[in-house]
Amino acid sequence: MNLVLAARRLIIVMLILLGVSTAMAVIAPGQRDRDPKEETASATGPTGATGETGASGPGGAGDPDEPDPNLAVETVKATGEKGTPPVATAEAAGRLVLTVETGGPADVSIPGLGRTAAATKYAPAVFDLILPSEAGSFKVVDADSGDTIAEIKTKG
């Protein structure tokens, strides 16, 4: 008889807890909409979209349709043949996006700039570089064999 009475009490306590938690869920403010597209606030002021360093300010990105005059994009292919390696040219202190296609797995390194990236048959090594302000040249090498794959020449 005691066991049946204890079971009834347990069921009553569980039903009371269920009712209290349901009431709290109805009363508490919830997260109604999580869609970030409907945010109406925008960044303004000295560092916002319309400020000094924002997209339309004097130090901002400006018109995204205009090409960046300091950006050079080069793709070189490692042929594995001995001889003169391909040359990628860019402005000194400019930006260079260099893609190195190797045709197989390789670690590609630019020792003069301290950069290394992995390449496979299907995914080339990609370097997004800000070049030094002095004119010069930098070898792009296979880190495993030390063979020169390409060369970066900067002109000032």
C-alpha distance (Angstrom), angle and dihedral (degrees) to the residues before:
residue distance angle dihedral
M1 . . .
N2 3.82 . .
L3 3.78 90.7 .
V4 3.81 93.3 55.0
L5 3.82 91.2 48.5
A6 3.83 91.4 50.1
A7 3.80 90.8 49.9
R8 3.84 91.1 51.8
R9 3.80 91.1 49.8
L10 3.81 91.1 49.3
I11 3.82 91.4 51.1
I12 3.83 90.9 49.1
V13 3.83 91.6 50.8
M14 3.82 91.3 48.3
L15 3.82 91.8 50.0
I16 3.82 90.7 49.8
L17 3.83 90.4 50.8
L18 3.81 90.4 48.4
G19 3.80 91.0 51.6
V20 3.82 93.5 47.6
S21 3.81 93.1 48.6
T22 3.81 91.4 47.9
A23 3.80 91.0 50.7
M24 3.81 91.1 49.2
A25 3.81 91.3 50.4
V26 3.81 91.2 52.5
I27 3.82 94.4 46.0
A28 3.83 99.3 41.3
P29 3.81 117.2 87.0
G30 3.77 108.7 -109.5
Q31 3.74 136.2 -160.6
R32 3.77 97.9 -90.3
D33 3.81 101.4 176.6
R34 3.77 127.4 16.3
D35 3.81 97.2 -179.7
P36 3.85 105.8 126.4
K37 3.82 91.9 -165.2
E38 3.78 92.1 76.6
E39 3.80 96.1 60.0
T40 3.77 109.3 125.8
A41 3.80 99.1 -169.2
S42 3.80 117.1 98.9
A43 3.76 132.7 -170.7
T44 3.78 113.1 -104.8
G45 3.76 134.9 155.8
P46 3.79 132.0 64.5
T47 3.81 94.7 -25.7
G48 3.81 101.9 22.1
A49 3.80 130.8 97.7
T50 3.80 93.3 -76.0
G51 3.81 99.0 34.1
E52 3.78 133.5 93.9
T53 3.79 95.2 -76.0
G54 3.81 97.6 29.1
A55 3.79 126.9 105.9
S56 3.81 94.2 -83.6
G57 3.82 98.4 35.1
P58 3.81 125.3 98.5
G59 3.81 92.9 -96.2
G60 3.80 94.9 38.3
A61 3.76 133.1 106.1
G62 3.79 93.9 -93.4
D63 3.77 120.4 -165.7
P64 3.81 108.9 1.8
D65 3.82 90.4 -153.3
E66 3.82 92.7 63.5
P67 3.81 112.7 90.3
D68 3.77 116.5 -117.3
P69 3.84 106.6 -111.3
N70 3.82 91.0 -151.6
L71 3.82 94.8 53.5
A72 3.79 120.6 98.0
V73 3.80 120.4 -179.4
E74 3.81 117.4 -162.1
T75 3.80 133.8 172.7
V76 3.79 120.0 -163.3
K77 3.79 128.4 -175.7
A78 3.77 122.5 -145.3
T79 3.78 104.3 -136.6
G80 3.79 96.6 178.7
E81 3.79 90.8 -131.2
K82 3.78 121.2 129.0
G83 3.77 115.7 -117.9
T84 3.76 136.7 65.4
P85 3.81 110.9 -5.8
P86 3.82 119.6 -138.7
V87 3.81 115.3 -89.0
A88 3.80 125.5 -136.7
T89 3.80 113.7 -160.4
A90 3.79 128.1 -159.1
E91 3.78 141.0 156.8
A92 3.79 117.8 -87.5
A93 3.83 111.0 -103.9
G94 3.81 87.4 17.5
R95 3.77 131.8 117.0
L96 3.79 121.9 -98.9
V97 3.79 126.5 -171.5
L98 3.79 104.3 -161.8
T99 3.81 121.6 -171.3
V100 3.80 116.3 -167.0
E101 3.81 117.0 -164.1
T102 3.79 112.0 -162.4
G103 3.80 105.0 172.4
G104 3.79 91.2 -132.1
P105 3.79 142.7 29.6
A106 3.79 113.0 -51.1
D107 3.77 142.5 144.2
V108 3.79 107.5 -125.3
S109 3.79 117.5 -157.6
I110 3.79 138.2 -173.8
P111 3.82 100.4 -161.2
G112 3.81 94.8 -176.2
L113 3.81 90.2 59.4
G114 3.80 97.6 34.2
R115 3.81 95.2 -120.9
T116 3.82 130.7 134.9
A117 3.81 130.6 176.5
A118 3.77 135.5 175.4
A119 3.79 123.5 -118.4
T120 3.79 132.7 -169.3
K121 3.78 135.1 -176.6
Y122 3.81 89.8 -90.3
A123 3.83 102.7 30.4
P124 3.81 120.0 50.2
A125 3.79 124.2 -149.2
V126 3.80 109.4 -99.5
F127 3.80 123.9 -159.8
D128 3.82 121.2 -170.8
L129 3.81 101.5 -165.0
I130 3.78 138.3 -177.9
L131 3.78 101.4 -155.5
P132 3.81 125.4 -139.3
S133 3.80 117.7 -95.6
E134 3.82 93.5 -117.0
A135 3.79 121.6 81.0
G136 3.79 113.8 -112.5
S137 3.78 145.9 114.7
F138 3.79 133.4 -92.5
K139 3.78 127.1 -163.7
V140 3.81 120.3 -131.6
V141 3.80 106.7 -149.3
D142 3.78 141.4 180.0
A143 3.81 99.5 -108.6
D144 3.81 92.9 -148.0
S145 3.80 100.9 48.9
G146 3.82 100.2 21.6
D147 3.83 91.3 -130.1
T148 3.80 115.3 149.7
I149 3.81 110.1 -114.1
A150 3.80 99.5 177.4
E151 3.78 142.9 -24.2
I152 3.80 131.6 -123.7
K153 3.81 115.2 -146.9
T154 3.77 120.3 -169.1
K155 3.77 122.9 -161.8
G156 3.75 123.8 -160.3
